[in-house]
Amino acid sequence: MRIALMMDEMSVKQADMLEQWLCQQTWAEDVKVHERTRSAIIRYTGKREDVIHSIAVFTWQKAEREAVLSGHSSRMINREYQEKMVMLVMKKAFFRLFMPSWIRCIRIALHMLPFLFRGLRCVLTGQMRVELLDALSVGISVFRGDFGTADMVMFLLQIGELLEEWTHKRSVDDLANCMSLNVDRVWLKSEDKEVLVPISRIAPGDRVVVRTGNAVPMDGIVVEGEAVINQASLTGESTPVAKHRDSAVYAGTIVEEGECVVEVRSASGQSRYDQIVSMIEESQQLKSAAEKRASNLADKLVPYTLCASLLGFMFTGNVTRALSVLMVDFSCALKLAMPLAVLSAMREAGKRHINVKGGKFLEAISQADTIVFDKTGTLTHACPKVVKVVAFNGQNEKDMLQVAACLEEHFPHSLANAVVEEAKHQNIDHQEIHTKVEYIVAHGIASTINDVRVLIGSYHFIFEDEKCCIPEAEREKFDSLPNEYSHLYMAAAGMLIAVICISDPLREEASDVLSALKSMGIKNTVMLTGDNHCTARAIAEQLGIDDFCAEVLPSDKAEYIAKLRAEGHIVVMVGDGINDSPALSEADVGISISDGAALAREISDITISANDLWELVELRLIAQRLMKRIDSNYRFIIGFNGSLIGLGLLGILPPAKSASLHNISTLAISLRSMKSLAKADLFSKIRDKKGLLKP
């Protein structure tokens, strides 16, 4: 459907606002707003009448209230560079058509000074870079009195630089917008109430409420409350930092415990968007080996280009041929096309709800031969339910569920929530009947009831750490516990009193996803879980997993991955909890679930949505196709530019044409690098198991 707005003029902000509002509608599939024609093209699902009704009640006030703008508009970037391009061409045409030749010569001489200064800087610093080639080609042309060639070369170089800058900024902007969509709104504290508002409305002096699991939206000072904040992403500190009144907090850090009110000190430049842009543009360690290799190769080839030009002049005595060689270099295409290919792949992954923090992780994904999964919340839906309670040592099942719920409600996690929910479902009142509880990370809970020490947790915690016993008369009952369920063990006075059987259903797509990954080159699939050995074995057999480790601690997971890497494997770890964080850090690539713990998301290298494991297959496909594209880019750039140098030496191509063809090829390879790596229907075929899962 195409709609036209009855207005004389549409601003960039209004166009962004309208597009954002339309995209938020449930029926919207794809939306494009054109501000110059004041119209929008909408692809939708459902009834046409419903779409028309929604649009009919649209107002700018409603859009401003509901739409969330990042404050950075790709439209504005496009308009800025379009205007720069038009001005550059108009200046060129004006001087060429209306100015006398002597004024044009003065302008060209002045215009070439920046090129000469950049070339001189390369000489003084001992660097052989492409700026030196540009300075020589322009300087020699002017020295020979060939002002027309020098003017055309500088014009083409400016056009090339402008296009390079434009495509790079647009790619970074698209990617950053994909990655920063999860920090749209904040709780603004106003007098005695809290209001959820778009982050774009926050100004210095406003107070925002930040709770456990949330990211601090902007730099500020704590004015109320206390919180423990993980600042690893910003400062590199390995341990969380306690923040009290008057403590400074920083945008993008994660609140692990507590709640605080932050008075914003700097709204401008501190949003998540700005952090991501900074990360993409400045963080060299996130570049893939292919990108670094391209950058190094580009600089290494400059001396060879210079030598070819000098040799051409020595053997032919023809300055024009030497200049034709100087017009061509490998640097522009290599340094631009490779990063653009990676940025484009990251942007494409972002559209598939996969956020990638750097190019090197895509490269590692394409090369990985081993993938390790945490079980709960990764291979399962993380919505466990209590199936039954098996009482031991003469206890009553309902009483055991009451005690378990009383203990577990203090430390909510997926299994604890299942116990509390089951007690609520059975209308069991689990009021406080114990003393202070003690939470032992990755093990369980200890407390005292009627002067008796009560424990609840994993098999390892109950029987190995605490040395609790199983009643001899009920050994057979214990051995017959169903293996298909996870087990939560409870003991009192050193004796087992109950086992709570919990079902955490496997994801329906898990088995097919594992098969698809194996067909794409993954050789080893591994599951790490805190469940008992029998339960882990049953799940591994059901899913077709190659290997598994049961009853593992967080440190065990990290050690297991370190061992795999020491054996030469490239390892991917997929997890969602705080307990998975050490393993996520240890792996070549750590992948977290978007609905998982904030710490896991912060530490991980890639984040996928919680809804679908097929995104792992899509990620592998994108990564493999990216590396294939990078290889083909290498071959084209070296072959085409090498041919231009050869034709220049033979006198077939004059300098201006060499420069034109070089810039056109650079633009073409850059545009190709920005194209989608796979069509949308291929992803659909993958999910329908109809397509060939090959790179």
Buried (B, 14 or more C-beta within 10 A) or exposed (E): EEBEBEEEEBEBBBBBBBBBBBBEBEBBEEBEBBBEEBBBEBEBEEEEEBBEEBBEEBEEEEBBEEBBBBBBBBBEBBBEBEEBBEEBEEEBEEBEEEEEEEEBBEBBEEBBEEBBEBBBBBEEEEEBBBBBBBBBBBBBBBEEEBBBBBBBBBBBBBBBEBBBEBBBBBBBBBBBBBBBBEBBBBBBBEEEEBEEBBBBBBEEEBBBBBEEEBBBBBBBBBBEBBBBBBBBBBEEEEEBBEBEEEBEBBBBBBBBEBBBBBBBBEBEEBBBBBBBBEBBEEEEEBBBEBBBBBBEBBBEBBEEBBEBBEEBBEEBEEBBBBBBBBBBBBBBBBBBBBBBBBBBBBBBBBEBBBBBBBBBBBBBBBBBBBBBBBBBBBBBBBEBBBBBBBBBBEBEBEBBBBBBBBBBBBBEBBBBBBBBBBBEEBEBEBEEEBEEBEBBEBBBBBBBBEEEBBBBBBBBBBBEBBEBEBBEEBEEBBEEBBBEBBBBBBBBEEEBBBBBBBBBEBBEBBBBBBBBBBEBBBEBBBBBBBBBBBBBBBBBEEBEBBBBBBBBBBEBBBBBBBEBBEEEBBBBBBBBBBBBBBBBBBBBBBBBBBEBBBBBBBBBBBBBBBEBBBBBBBBBBBBBBBBEBBEEBBEBBBEBBBBBBBBBBEEEBBBBBBBBBBBEBBBBBBEBBBEBBBEEEBBEBBBEEEBEBEB
